[in-house]
Amino acid sequence: MDIHSDHFTLFGLPIGFAIDRHALDRAYRALQSEVHPDRFVSAGAAEQRRAMQWATKANEAYRVLRDPLQRAIYLCALEGDDPKDERRTDMPQDFLMAQLEWRETLDAARDAKDRDALEGLRTELDARRAALVAEVHDAIDRDDDVAKASALVRQWLFVERFGEDVHAALDRDAASVA
């Protein structure tokens, strides 16, 4: 096993968006039991350093593969198409229009302290997120279309960030009622 191998290879998993979560968990625990720094306390400094590097690599790989959005970003980047590249701002027209509508709804709901509108917006974002997850899955695992997946991941990233704004507005609304 090479410390520079991709995250999937590190855990002996096939490269793809769909992942067997139980297999990932088992592989992570097995690797951690082999490389955990506590096993190398009486080893030399170089061996301790290697164990720390392996443990760090295993932790990072596990964190990325466990999270569907991070896994999608990683898969796209692995194929040379980084969806987080801020120079890539292209979005479909319908998604840009949806962004504007969401922003207007959020602003109006905040101003009116309309919790129902905020909840409705959160529900709409949840549905959009679920649709994007399914589309990313298909783009990567079925169509092998990294460019399409990367474009979808950029939309997903927006939905996540905007969802945080909606969540914060709901929290503020709840705090003002209490």
Residue pairs with C-beta under 8 A, 6 or more apart in sequence:
1 10
3 53
3 54
3 57
6 15
6 78
7 60
7 61
7 64
7 65
7 74
8 14
8 15
8 16
8 65
9 15
10 31
10 57
10 58
10 61
11 23
11 24
11 27
11 28
11 31
11 61
11 62
11 65
12 27
13 19
13 20
13 23
13 24
13 27
13 65
15 75
15 78
16 75
16 140
16 141
17 68
17 71
17 72
17 75
17 136
17 137
17 140
17 141
17 149
18 137
18 141
19 65
19 71
21 66
24 62
24 65
24 66
28 58
28 62
31 54
31 58
32 55
32 58
33 39
34 54
35 51
35 54
35 55
35 58
36 51
36 55
37 48
37 51
37 52
37 55
39 51
40 47
40 48
40 51
41 48
43 51
63 70
64 70
64 71
64 74
65 71
65 74
68 133
69 153
69 156
69 157
69 160
72 83
72 136
72 140
72 149
72 153
72 156
73 82
73 83
73 84
73 153
73 157
75 140
75 146
75 149
76 82
76 83
76 146
76 149
76 150
76 153
77 83
77 84
79 146
80 146
81 146
81 147
81 149
81 150
82 88
82 150
83 149
83 150
83 151
83 153
83 154
83 157
84 157
88 150
88 154
90 151
91 99
91 151
91 154
91 155
91 158
92 151
92 155
95 155
95 158
98 128
99 158
99 162
102 121
102 124
102 125
102 162
103 162
105 117
105 120
105 121
106 118
106 121
106 162
106 165
106 166
106 169
108 114
108 117
109 115
109 117
109 118
109 121
109 169
110 118
110 169
110 172
113 173
113 176
115 170
115 173
115 174
115 177
118 166
118 169
118 170
118 173
119 170
121 166
122 163
122 166
122 167
122 170
125 159
125 162
125 163
125 166
128 159
129 156
129 159
129 160
129 163
132 152
132 155
132 156
132 159
133 156
135 152
136 149
136 152
136 153
136 156
139 145
139 146
139 148
139 149
139 152
140 146
140 149
